[in-house]
Amino acid sequence: MFCEVAGMEAKKDAKTYVVALGTTPTVIYALPFGHPMISQKALSVMYQITADGRCIRMAKPKKH
């Protein structure tokens, strides 16, 4: 579900979006790639969704 939301936003904004986990697994974010909150909250990026609709799964969630 979060990938769908991020995909719609990516198309609308023509930007890459990420789906990331917060410090607790119950908090999930869909943010533009490079958003400052990703590094401020040390989120674990699970997917990158490009403006052309590609969904890139990260092999292992990466903390930023």
PQR file with spaces between the fields and no chain letter, atoms N, CA, C, O and H, PARSE charges and radii, in Angstrom:
ATOM       1  N    MET     1       0.818   -1.181    0.000 -0.4000 1.5000
ATOM       2  CA   MET     1       0.000    0.000    0.000 -0.0000 2.0000
ATOM       3  C    MET     1       0.869    1.254    0.000  0.5500 1.7000
ATOM       4  O    MET     1       0.564    2.209   -0.715 -0.5500 1.4000
ATOM       5  N    PHE     2       1.927    1.271    0.774 -0.4000 1.5000
ATOM       6  CA   PHE     2       2.779    2.453    0.842 -0.0000 2.0000
ATOM       7  C    PHE     2       3.520    2.694   -0.470  0.5500 1.7000
ATOM       8  O    PHE     2       3.768    3.839   -0.847 -0.5500 1.4000
ATOM       9  H    PHE     2       2.174    0.495    1.354  0.4000 1.0000
ATOM      10  N    CYS     3       3.868    1.620   -1.156 -0.4000 1.5000
ATOM      11  CA   CYS     3       4.523    1.770   -2.458 -0.0000 2.0000
ATOM      12  C    CYS     3       3.570    2.396   -3.470  0.5500 1.7000
ATOM      13  O    CYS     3       3.996    3.171   -4.326 -0.5500 1.4000
ATOM      14  H    CYS     3       3.666    0.690   -0.849  0.4000 1.0000
ATOM      15  N    GLU     4       2.289    2.066   -3.379 -0.4000 1.5000
ATOM      16  CA   GLU     4       1.310    2.666   -4.286 -0.0000 2.0000
ATOM      17  C    GLU     4       1.187    4.164   -4.032  0.5500 1.7000
ATOM      18  O    GLU     4       1.159    4.954   -4.975 -0.5500 1.4000
ATOM      19  H    GLU     4       1.943    1.436   -2.684  0.4000 1.0000
ATOM      20  N    VAL     5       1.114    4.553   -2.774 -0.4000 1.5000
ATOM      21  CA   VAL     5       1.013    5.969   -2.416 -0.0000 2.0000
ATOM      22  C    VAL     5       2.271    6.707   -2.874  0.5500 1.7000
ATOM      23  O    VAL     5       2.183    7.773   -3.483 -0.5500 1.4000
ATOM      24  H    VAL     5       1.137    3.911   -2.007  0.4000 1.0000
ATOM      25  N    ALA     6       3.435    6.140   -2.580 -0.4000 1.5000
ATOM      26  CA   ALA     6       4.688    6.768   -2.994 -0.0000 2.0000
ATOM      27  C    ALA     6       4.775    6.844   -4.520  0.5500 1.7000
ATOM      28  O    ALA     6       5.295    7.821   -5.059 -0.5500 1.4000
ATOM      29  H    ALA     6       3.507    5.275   -2.085  0.4000 1.0000
ATOM      30  N    GLY     7       4.273    5.828   -5.215 -0.4000 1.5000
ATOM      31  CA   GLY     7       4.284    5.821   -6.673 -0.0000 2.0000
ATOM      32  C    GLY     7       3.420    6.927   -7.256  0.5500 1.7000
ATOM      33  O    GLY     7       3.806    7.568   -8.234 -0.5500 1.4000
ATOM      34  H    GLY     7       3.850    5.034   -4.777  0.4000 1.0000
ATOM      35  N    MET     8       2.249    7.154   -6.660 -0.4000 1.5000
ATOM      36  CA   MET     8       1.378    8.236   -7.132 -0.0000 2.0000
ATOM      37  C    MET     8       2.038    9.594   -6.915  0.5500 1.7000
ATOM      38  O    MET     8       1.981   10.465   -7.784 -0.5500 1.4000
ATOM      39  H    MET     8       1.935    6.633   -5.866  0.4000 1.0000
ATOM      40  N    GLU     9       2.660    9.770   -5.756 -0.4000 1.5000
ATOM      41  CA   GLU     9       3.336   11.036   -5.471 -0.0000 2.0000
ATOM      42  C    GLU     9       4.550   11.225   -6.387  0.5500 1.7000
ATOM      43  O    GLU     9       4.814   12.337   -6.845 -0.5500 1.4000
ATOM      44  H    GLU     9       2.706    9.062   -5.050  0.4000 1.0000
ATOM      45  N    ALA    10       5.276   10.156   -6.650 -0.4000 1.5000
ATOM      46  CA   ALA    10       6.453   10.235   -7.530 -0.0000 2.0000
ATOM      47  C    ALA    10       6.043   10.681   -8.926  0.5500 1.7000
ATOM      48  O    ALA    10       6.704   11.524   -9.532 -0.5500 1.4000
ATOM      49  H    ALA    10       5.061    9.253   -6.278  0.4000 1.0000
ATOM      50  N    LYS    11       4.951   10.116   -9.436 -0.4000 1.5000
ATOM      51  CA   LYS    11       4.466   10.514  -10.762 -0.0000 2.0000
ATOM      52  C    LYS    11       4.005   11.962  -10.768  0.5500 1.7000
ATOM      53  O    LYS    11       4.313   12.718  -11.689 -0.5500 1.4000
ATOM      54  H    LYS    11       4.414    9.431   -8.943  0.4000 1.0000
ATOM      55  N    LYS    12       3.264   12.343   -9.731 -0.4000 1.5000
ATOM      56  CA   LYS    12       2.715   13.691   -9.644 -0.0000 2.0000
ATOM      57  C    LYS    12       3.830   14.742   -9.568  0.5500 1.7000
ATOM      58  O    LYS    12       3.765   15.776  -10.232 -0.5500 1.4000
ATOM      59  H    LYS    12       3.014   11.729   -8.983  0.4000 1.0000
ATOM      60  N    ASP    13       4.855   14.462   -8.748 -0.4000 1.5000
ATOM      61  CA   ASP    13       5.943   15.425   -8.537 -0.0000 2.0000
ATOM      62  C    ASP    13       7.118   15.229   -9.483  0.5500 1.7000
ATOM      63  O    ASP    13       8.030   16.055   -9.511 -0.5500 1.4000
ATOM      64  H    ASP    13       4.907   13.621   -8.209  0.4000 1.0000
ATOM      65  N    ALA    14       7.111   14.133  -10.271 -0.4000 1.5000
ATOM      66  CA   ALA    14       8.237   13.781  -11.155 -0.0000 2.0000
ATOM      67  C    ALA    14       9.539   13.673  -10.369  0.5500 1.7000
ATOM      68  O    ALA    14      10.586   14.156  -10.801 -0.5500 1.4000
ATOM      69  H    ALA    14       6.370   13.462  -10.249  0.4000 1.0000
ATOM      70  N    LYS    15       9.451   13.031   -9.207 -0.4000 1.5000
ATOM      71  CA   LYS    15      10.612   12.824   -8.333 -0.0000 2.0000
ATOM      72  C    LYS    15      10.641   11.365   -7.887  0.5500 1.7000
ATOM      73  O    LYS    15       9.645   10.649   -7.987 -0.5500 1.4000
ATOM      74  H    LYS    15       8.601   12.640   -8.856  0.4000 1.0000
ATOM      75  N    THR    16      11.792   10.944   -7.397 -0.4000 1.5000
ATOM      76  CA   THR    16      11.908    9.626   -6.783 -0.0000 2.0000
ATOM      77  C    THR    16      11.470    9.733   -5.329  0.5500 1.7000
ATOM      78  O    THR    16      11.868   10.656   -4.617 -0.5500 1.4000
ATOM      79  H    THR    16      12.601   11.525   -7.316  0.4000 1.0000
ATOM      80  N    TYR    17      10.659    8.795   -4.901 -0.4000 1.5000
ATOM      81  CA   TYR    17      10.217    8.723   -3.512 -0.0000 2.0000
ATOM      82  C    TYR    17      10.781    7.465   -2.871  0.5500 1.7000
ATOM      83  O    TYR    17      11.124    6.505   -3.559 -0.5500 1.4000
ATOM      84  H    TYR    17      10.336    8.046   -5.479  0.4000 1.0000
ATOM      85  N    VAL    18      10.873    7.480   -1.550 -0.4000 1.5000
ATOM      86  CA   VAL    18      11.316    6.298   -0.819 -0.0000 2.0000
ATOM      87  C    VAL    18      10.241    5.896    0.176  0.5500 1.7000
ATOM      88  O    VAL    18       9.492    6.733    0.679 -0.5500 1.4000
ATOM      89  H    VAL    18      10.594    8.261   -0.990  0.4000 1.0000
ATOM      90  N    VAL    19      10.180    4.604    0.449 -0.4000 1.5000
ATOM      91  CA   VAL    19       9.351    4.067    1.518 -0.0000 2.0000
ATOM      92  C    VAL    19      10.344    3.588    2.572  0.5500 1.7000
ATOM      93  O    VAL    19      11.211    2.760    2.295 -0.5500 1.4000
ATOM      94  H    VAL    19      10.789    3.924    0.041  0.4000 1.0000
ATOM      95  N    ALA    20      10.204    4.117    3.781 -0.4000 1.5000
ATOM      96  CA   ALA    20      11.199    3.845    4.820 -0.0000 2.0000
ATOM      97  C    ALA    20      10.527    3.510    6.141  0.5500 1.7000
ATOM      98  O    ALA    20       9.414    3.953    6.424 -0.5500 1.4000
ATOM      99  H    ALA    20       9.500    4.790    4.006  0.4000 1.0000
ATOM     100  N    LEU    21      11.229    2.717    6.945 -0.4000 1.5000
ATOM     101  CA   LEU    21      10.776    2.374    8.294 -0.0000 2.0000
ATOM     102  C    LEU    21      11.394    3.327    9.291  0.5500 1.7000
ATOM     103  O    LEU    21      12.545    3.742    9.157 -0.5500 1.4000
ATOM     104  H    LEU    21      12.133    2.357    6.715  0.4000 1.0000
ATOM     105  N    GLY    22      10.597    3.667   10.302 -0.4000 1.5000
ATOM     106  CA   GLY    22      11.109    4.471   11.403 -0.0000 2.0000
ATOM     107  C    GLY    22      11.843    3.588   12.394  0.5500 1.7000
ATOM     108  O    GLY    22      12.153    2.433   12.102 -0.5500 1.4000
ATOM     109  H    GLY    22       9.662    3.330   10.411  0.4000 1.0000
ATOM     110  N    THR    23      12.116    4.133   13.554 -0.4000 1.5000
ATOM     111  CA   THR    23      12.847    3.372   14.569 -0.0000 2.0000
ATOM     112  C    THR    23      12.015    2.236   15.138  0.5500 1.7000
ATOM     113  O    THR    23      12.562    1.257   15.646 -0.5500 1.4000
ATOM     114  H    THR    23      11.864    5.072   13.791  0.4000 1.0000
ATOM     115  N    THR    24      10.690    2.361   15.056 -0.4000 1.5000
ATOM     116  CA   THR    24       9.821    1.244   15.419 -0.0000 2.0000
ATOM     117  C    THR    24       9.161    0.751   14.137  0.5500 1.7000
ATOM     118  O    THR    24       8.813    1.569   13.285 -0.5500 1.4000
ATOM     119  H    THR    24      10.246    3.156   14.643  0.4000 1.0000
ATOM     120  N    PRO    25       8.981   -0.529   13.972 -0.5600 1.5000
ATOM     121  CA   PRO    25       8.448   -1.065   12.715  0.2800 2.0000
ATOM     122  C    PRO    25       7.018   -0.627   12.399  0.5500 1.7000
ATOM     123  O    PRO    25       6.544   -0.842   11.283 -0.5500 1.4000
ATOM     124  N    THR    26       6.328   -0.019   13.357 -0.4000 1.5000
ATOM     125  CA   THR    26       4.955    0.403   13.101 -0.0000 2.0000
ATOM     126  C    THR    26       4.881    1.775   12.434  0.5500 1.7000
ATOM     127  O    THR    26       3.795    2.212   12.052 -0.5500 1.4000
ATOM     128  H    THR    26       6.713    0.156   14.263  0.4000 1.0000
ATOM     129  N    VAL    27       6.009    2.459   12.289 -0.4000 1.5000
ATOM     130  CA   VAL    27       6.032    3.782   11.656 -0.0000 2.0000
ATOM     131  C    VAL    27       6.668    3.646   10.277  0.5500 1.7000
ATOM     132  O    VAL    27       7.833    3.267   10.152 -0.5500 1.4000
ATOM     133  H    VAL    27       6.891    2.104   12.600  0.4000 1.0000
ATOM     134  N    ILE    28       5.886    3.959    9.241 -0.4000 1.5000
ATOM     135  CA   ILE    28       6.362    3.867    7.859 -0.0000 2.0000
ATOM     136  C    ILE    28       6.198    5.230    7.202  0.5500 1.7000
ATOM     137  O    ILE    28       5.171    5.888    7.370 -0.5500 1.4000
ATOM     138  H    ILE    28       4.940    4.266    9.342  0.4000 1.0000
ATOM     139  N    TYR    29       7.207    5.648    6.460 -0.4000 1.5000
ATOM     140  CA   TYR    29       7.205    6.949    5.806 -0.0000 2.0000
ATOM     141  C    TYR    29       7.265    6.774    4.290  0.5500 1.7000
ATOM     142  O    TYR    29       7.896    5.841    3.794 -0.5500 1.4000
ATOM     143  H    TYR    29       8.041    5.113    6.324  0.4000 1.0000
ATOM     144  N    ALA    30       6.607    7.669    3.559 -0.4000 1.5000
ATOM     145  CA   ALA    30       6.749    7.795    2.110 -0.0000 2.0000
ATOM     146  C    ALA    30       7.184    9.239    1.878  0.5500 1.7000
ATOM     147  O    ALA    30       6.391   10.169    2.027 -0.5500 1.4000
ATOM     148  H    ALA    30       6.094    8.427    3.963  0.4000 1.0000
ATOM     149  N    LEU    31       8.453    9.415    1.512 -0.4000 1.5000
ATOM     150  CA   LEU    31       9.044   10.748    1.400 -0.0000 2.0000
ATOM     151  C    LEU    31       9.804   10.896    0.094  0.5500 1.7000
ATOM     152  O    LEU    31      10.244    9.904   -0.488 -0.5500 1.4000
ATOM     153  H    LEU    31       9.097    8.659    1.391  0.4000 1.0000
ATOM     154  N    PRO    32       9.963   12.143   -0.377 -0.5600 1.5000
ATOM     155  CA   PRO    32      10.806   12.350   -1.556  0.2800 2.0000
ATOM     156  C    PRO    32      12.252   11.962   -1.243  0.5500 1.7000
ATOM     157  O    PRO    32      12.732   12.158   -0.127 -0.5500 1.4000
ATOM     158  N    PHE    33      12.930   11.414   -2.237 -0.4000 1.5000
ATOM     159  CA   PHE    33      14.336   11.044   -2.081 -0.0000 2.0000
ATOM     160  C    PHE    33      15.127   12.286   -1.689  0.5500 1.7000
ATOM     161  O    PHE    33      14.967   13.338   -2.307 -0.5500 1.4000
ATOM     162  H    PHE    33      12.540   11.255   -3.145  0.4000 1.0000
ATOM     163  N    GLY    34      15.968   12.178   -0.682 -0.4000 1.5000
ATOM     164  CA   GLY    34      16.777   13.297   -0.228 -0.0000 2.0000
ATOM     165  C    GLY    34      16.107   14.170    0.819  0.5500 1.7000
ATOM     166  O    GLY    34      16.684   15.170    1.245 -0.5500 1.4000
ATOM     167  H    GLY    34      16.098   11.322   -0.180  0.4000 1.0000
ATOM     168  N    HIS    35      14.899   13.812    1.241 -0.4000 1.5000
ATOM     169  CA   HIS    35      14.202   14.601    2.268 -0.0000 2.0000
ATOM     170  C    HIS    35      15.040   14.590    3.545  0.5500 1.7000
ATOM     171  O    HIS    35      15.548   13.535    3.925 -0.5500 1.4000
ATOM     172  H    HIS    35      14.430   12.999    0.895  0.4000 1.0000
ATOM     173  N    PRO    36      15.202   15.741    4.225 -0.5600 1.5000
ATOM     174  CA   PRO    36      16.054   15.791    5.418  0.2800 2.0000
ATOM     175  C    PRO    36      15.603   14.879    6.552  0.5500 1.7000
ATOM     176  O    PRO    36      16.432   14.463    7.362 -0.5500 1.4000
ATOM     177  N    MET    37      14.326   14.560    6.633 -0.4000 1.5000
ATOM     178  CA   MET    37      13.850   13.699    7.711 -0.0000 2.0000
ATOM     179  C    MET    37      14.445   12.297    7.621  0.5500 1.7000
ATOM     180  O    MET    37      14.564   11.606    8.633 -0.5500 1.4000
ATOM     181  H    MET    37      13.653   14.898    5.976  0.4000 1.0000
ATOM     182  N    ILE    38      14.821   11.872    6.409 -0.4000 1.5000
ATOM     183  CA   ILE    38      15.391   10.527    6.242 -0.0000 2.0000
ATOM     184  C    ILE    38      16.661   10.384    7.068  0.5500 1.7000
ATOM     185  O    ILE    38      16.849    9.371    7.742 -0.5500 1.4000
ATOM     186  H    ILE    38      14.724   12.433    5.586  0.4000 1.0000
ATOM     187  N    SER    39      17.524   11.374    7.026 -0.4000 1.5000
ATOM     188  CA   SER    39      18.761   11.284    7.805 -0.0000 2.0000
ATOM     189  C    SER    39      18.567   11.748    9.243  0.5500 1.7000
ATOM     190  O    SER    39      19.222   11.224   10.144 -0.5500 1.4000
ATOM     191  H    SER    39      17.372   12.197    6.479  0.4000 1.0000
ATOM     192  N    GLN    40      17.689   12.712    9.485 -0.4000 1.5000
ATOM     193  CA   GLN    40      17.456   13.206   10.847 -0.0000 2.0000
ATOM     194  C    GLN    40      16.920   12.113   11.755  0.5500 1.7000
ATOM     195  O    GLN    40      17.319   12.016   12.915 -0.5500 1.4000
ATOM     196  H    GLN    40      17.156   13.138    8.753  0.4000 1.0000
ATOM     197  N    LYS    41      16.025   11.295   11.240 -0.4000 1.5000
ATOM     198  CA   LYS    41      15.419   10.228   12.045 -0.0000 2.0000
ATOM     199  C    LYS    41      16.080    8.880   11.818  0.5500 1.7000
ATOM     200  O    LYS    41      15.621    7.872   12.355 -0.5500 1.4000
ATOM     201  H    LYS    41      15.701   11.373   10.297  0.4000 1.0000
ATOM     202  N    ALA    42      17.156    8.841   11.029 -0.4000 1.5000
ATOM     203  CA   ALA    42      17.886    7.607   10.724 -0.0000 2.0000
ATOM     204  C    ALA    42      16.931    6.517   10.240  0.5500 1.7000
ATOM     205  O    ALA    42      16.914    5.410   10.778 -0.5500 1.4000
ATOM     206  H    ALA    42      17.529    9.659   10.593  0.4000 1.0000
ATOM     207  N    LEU    43      16.138    6.843    9.220 -0.4000 1.5000
ATOM     208  CA   LEU    43      15.157    5.900    8.690 -0.0000 2.0000
ATOM     209  C    LEU    43      15.830    4.800    7.871  0.5500 1.7000
ATOM     210  O    LEU    43      16.887    5.014    7.277 -0.5500 1.4000
ATOM     211  H    LEU    43      16.152    7.742    8.783  0.4000 1.0000
ATOM     212  N    SER    44      15.216    3.642    7.847 -0.4000 1.5000
ATOM     213  CA   SER    44      15.693    2.515    7.044 -0.0000 2.0000
ATOM     214  C    SER    44      14.907    2.489    5.736  0.5500 1.7000
ATOM     215  O    SER    44      13.708    2.207    5.740 -0.5500 1.4000
ATOM     216  H    SER    44      14.357    3.468    8.329  0.4000 1.0000
ATOM     217  N    VAL    45      15.573    2.782    4.615 -0.4000 1.5000
ATOM     218  CA   VAL    45      14.925    2.820    3.312 -0.0000 2.0000
ATOM     219  C    VAL    45      14.708    1.399    2.812  0.5500 1.7000
ATOM     220  O    VAL    45      15.652    0.616    2.708 -0.5500 1.4000
ATOM     221  H    VAL    45      16.547    3.011    4.612  0.4000 1.0000
ATOM     222  N    MET    46      13.454    1.073    2.504 -0.4000 1.5000
ATOM     223  CA   MET    46      13.109   -0.266    2.024 -0.0000 2.0000
ATOM     224  C    MET    46      12.922   -0.294    0.512  0.5500 1.7000
ATOM     225  O    MET    46      13.314   -1.259   -0.145 -0.5500 1.4000
ATOM     226  H    MET    46      12.687    1.709    2.589  0.4000 1.0000
ATOM     227  N    TYR    47      12.321    0.765   -0.048 -0.4000 1.5000
ATOM     228  CA   TYR    47      12.028    0.836   -1.480 -0.0000 2.0000
ATOM     229  C    TYR    47      12.316    2.238   -1.999  0.5500 1.7000
ATOM     230  O    TYR    47      12.190    3.228   -1.277 -0.5500 1.4000
ATOM     231  H    TYR    47      12.002    1.549    0.485  0.4000 1.0000
ATOM     232  N    GLN    48      12.704    2.298   -3.269 -0.4000 1.5000
ATOM     233  CA   GLN    48      12.764    3.557   -3.997 -0.0000 2.0000
ATOM     234  C    GLN    48      11.792    3.440   -5.161  0.5500 1.7000
ATOM     235  O    GLN    48      11.837    2.474   -5.923 -0.5500 1.4000
ATOM     236  H    GLN    48      12.806    1.494   -3.856  0.4000 1.0000
ATOM     237  N    ILE    49      10.916    4.426   -5.295 -0.4000 1.5000
ATOM     238  CA   ILE    49       9.939    4.427   -6.379 -0.0000 2.0000
ATOM     239  C    ILE    49      10.247    5.619   -7.272  0.5500 1.7000
ATOM     240  O    ILE    49      10.240    6.764   -6.822 -0.5500 1.4000
ATOM     241  H    ILE    49      10.879    5.210   -4.676  0.4000 1.0000
ATOM     242  N    THR    50      10.519    5.339   -8.547 -0.4000 1.5000
ATOM     243  CA   THR    50      10.894    6.394   -9.478 -0.0000 2.0000
ATOM     244  C    THR    50       9.645    7.005  -10.128  0.5500 1.7000
ATOM     245  O    THR    50       8.554    6.437  -10.071 -0.5500 1.4000
ATOM     246  H    THR    50      10.524    4.409   -8.913  0.4000 1.0000
ATOM     247  N    ALA    51       9.834    8.168  -10.740 -0.4000 1.5000
ATOM     248  CA   ALA    51       8.724    8.873  -11.384 -0.0000 2.0000
ATOM     249  C    ALA    51       8.133    8.074  -12.549  0.5500 1.7000
ATOM     250  O    ALA    51       6.966    8.253  -12.898 -0.5500 1.4000
ATOM     251  H    ALA    51      10.720    8.630  -10.786  0.4000 1.0000
ATOM     252  N    ASP    52       8.941    7.188  -13.153 -0.4000 1.5000
ATOM     253  CA   ASP    52       8.426    6.374  -14.268 -0.0000 2.0000
ATOM     254  C    ASP    52       7.754    5.084  -13.793  0.5500 1.7000
ATOM     255  O    ASP    52       7.381    4.242  -14.609 -0.5500 1.4000
ATOM     256  H    ASP    52       9.889    7.042  -12.869  0.4000 1.0000
ATOM     257  N    GLY    53       7.597    4.926  -12.468 -0.4000 1.5000
ATOM     258  CA   GLY    53       6.848    3.801  -11.928 -0.0000 2.0000
ATOM     259  C    GLY    53       7.657    2.601  -11.491  0.5500 1.7000
ATOM     260  O    GLY    53       7.087    1.618  -11.016 -0.5500 1.4000
ATOM     261  H    GLY    53       7.900    5.610  -11.804  0.4000 1.0000
ATOM     262  N    ARG    54       8.976    2.651  -11.639 -0.4000 1.5000
ATOM     263  CA   ARG    54       9.787    1.506  -11.192 -0.0000 2.0000
ATOM     264  C    ARG    54       9.863    1.477   -9.666  0.5500 1.7000
ATOM     265  O    ARG    54      10.019    2.515   -9.023 -0.5500 1.4000
ATOM     266  H    ARG    54       9.439    3.449  -12.025  0.4000 1.0000
ATOM     267  N    CYS    55       9.752    0.291   -9.102 -0.4000 1.5000
ATOM     268  CA   CYS    55       9.866    0.091   -7.660 -0.0000 2.0000
ATOM     269  C    CYS    55      11.134   -0.718   -7.414  0.5500 1.7000
ATOM     270  O    CYS    55      11.221   -1.887   -7.788 -0.5500 1.4000
ATOM     271  H    CYS    55       9.624   -0.552   -9.624  0.4000 1.0000
ATOM     272  N    ILE    56      12.108   -0.084   -6.785 -0.4000 1.5000
ATOM     273  CA   ILE    56      13.400   -0.717   -6.541 -0.0000 2.0000
ATOM     274  C    ILE    56      13.463   -1.117   -5.074  0.5500 1.7000
ATOM     275  O    ILE    56      13.490   -0.270   -4.182 -0.5500 1.4000
ATOM     276  H    ILE    56      12.038    0.866   -6.482  0.4000 1.0000
ATOM     277  N    ARG    57      13.485   -2.417   -4.846 -0.4000 1.5000
ATOM     278  CA   ARG    57      13.575   -2.922   -3.465 -0.0000 2.0000
ATOM     279  C    ARG    57      15.035   -2.932   -3.040  0.5500 1.7000
ATOM     280  O    ARG    57      15.897   -3.434   -3.762 -0.5500 1.4000
ATOM     281  H    ARG    57      13.463   -3.105   -5.571  0.4000 1.0000
ATOM     282  N    MET    58      15.302   -2.388   -1.893 -0.4000 1.5000
ATOM     283  CA   MET    58      16.653   -2.397   -1.370 -0.0000 2.0000
ATOM     284  C    MET    58      16.935   -3.808   -0.835  0.5500 1.7000
ATOM     285  O    MET    58      16.111   -4.377   -0.120 -0.5500 1.4000
ATOM     286  H    MET    58      14.602   -1.981   -1.307  0.4000 1.0000
ATOM     287  N    ALA    59      18.094   -4.366   -1.179 -0.4000 1.5000
ATOM     288  CA   ALA    59      18.433   -5.736   -0.769 -0.0000 2.0000
ATOM     289  C    ALA    59      18.339   -5.874    0.744  0.5500 1.7000
ATOM     290  O    ALA    59      17.836   -6.875    1.253 -0.5500 1.4000
ATOM     291  H    ALA    59      18.764   -3.903   -1.760  0.4000 1.0000
ATOM     292  N    LYS    60      18.818   -4.881    1.447 -0.4000 1.5000
ATOM     293  CA   LYS    60      18.753   -4.836    2.895 -0.0000 2.0000
ATOM     294  C    LYS    60      18.415   -3.392    3.247  0.5500 1.7000
ATOM     295  O    LYS    60      19.052   -2.476    2.727 -0.5500 1.4000
ATOM     296  H    LYS    60      19.227   -4.067    1.034  0.4000 1.0000
ATOM     297  N    PRO    61      17.425   -3.162    4.121 -0.5600 1.5000
ATOM     298  CA   PRO    61      17.107   -1.776    4.460  0.2800 2.0000
ATOM     299  C    PRO    61      18.364   -1.023    4.891  0.5500 1.7000
ATOM     300  O    PRO    61      19.148   -1.508    5.707 -0.5500 1.4000
ATOM     301  N    LYS    62      18.538    0.167    4.328 -0.4000 1.5000
ATOM     302  CA   LYS    62      19.726    0.972    4.618 -0.0000 2.0000
ATOM     303  C    LYS    62      19.366    2.124    5.533  0.5500 1.7000
ATOM     304  O    LYS    62      18.449    2.893    5.244 -0.5500 1.4000
ATOM     305  H    LYS    62      17.902    0.561    3.665  0.4000 1.0000
ATOM     306  N    LYS    63      20.091    2.243    6.642 -0.4000 1.5000
ATOM     307  CA   LYS    63      19.882    3.355    7.567 -0.0000 2.0000
ATOM     308  C    LYS    63      20.533    4.585    6.982  0.5500 1.7000
ATOM     309  O    LYS    63      21.650    4.534    6.467 -0.5500 1.4000
ATOM     310  H    LYS    63      20.836    1.618    6.876  0.4000 1.0000
ATOM     311  N    HIS    64      19.818    5.696    7.069 -0.4000 1.5000
ATOM     312  CA   HIS    64      20.338    6.975    6.600 -0.0000 2.0000
ATOM     313  C    HIS    64      20.284    8.001    7.683  0.5500 1.7000
ATOM     314  O    HIS    64      20.682    9.146    7.468 -0.5500 1.4000
ATOM     315  H    HIS    64      18.911    5.737    7.487  0.4000 1.0000
